Amino acid sequence: MTGVVTDIGIELGKLFYWNRTAGSSYGRVLADRAKLRLLGSLLGAFFIGGVIGALGFNHIGFVTTVPLATLLLLLPGWQMPSPDNA
């Protein structure tokens, strides 16, 4: 997650950067807003998952981890359809 937070900081720096001169030999600094949304979503999902997992483990116990562990065990066997067969 540290890389995600670093990338969010870089994109926020680009977002708030003031391009002083339009005729400069350097290109304009522009933030990639789609990337910023994706990174924010990843960080938010990580945080929400951590909170839900902690609350579930605190109130229900170890059995809270079983559905996610089962999903992770089944994930390698799942194949996405190829674009050619879609």
ChimeraX attribute file (.defattr): number of C-alpha atoms within 10 A of each C-alpha:
attribute: neighborCount
match mode: 1-to-1
recipient: residues
	/A:1	10
	/A:2	8
	/A:3	9
	/A:4	15
	/A:5	14
	/A:6	12
	/A:7	16
	/A:8	19
	/A:9	13
	/A:10	13
	/A:11	19
	/A:12	16
	/A:13	14
	/A:14	17
	/A:15	15
	/A:16	11
	/A:17	13
	/A:18	11
	/A:19	13
	/A:20	8
	/A:21	9
	/A:22	9
	/A:23	8
	/A:24	9
	/A:25	7
	/A:26	9
	/A:27	9
	/A:28	15
	/A:29	13
	/A:30	15
	/A:31	16
	/A:32	12
	/A:33	13
	/A:34	9
	/A:35	13
	/A:36	19
	/A:37	12
	/A:38	13
	/A:39	20
	/A:40	16
	/A:41	12
	/A:42	15
	/A:43	17
	/A:44	12
	/A:45	12
	/A:46	13
	/A:47	12
	/A:48	12
	/A:49	12
	/A:50	12
	/A:51	12
	/A:52	13
	/A:53	16
	/A:54	14
	/A:55	13
	/A:56	15
	/A:57	14
	/A:58	11
	/A:59	10
	/A:60	11
	/A:61	12
	/A:62	10
	/A:63	10
	/A:64	17
	/A:65	13
	/A:66	10
	/A:67	10
	/A:68	12
	/A:69	11
	/A:70	10
	/A:71	10
	/A:72	11
	/A:73	10
	/A:74	10
	/A:75	10
	/A:76	8
	/A:77	8
	/A:78	7
	/A:79	7
	/A:80	6
	/A:81	8
	/A:82	7
	/A:83	6
	/A:84	5
	/A:85	5
	/A:86	5
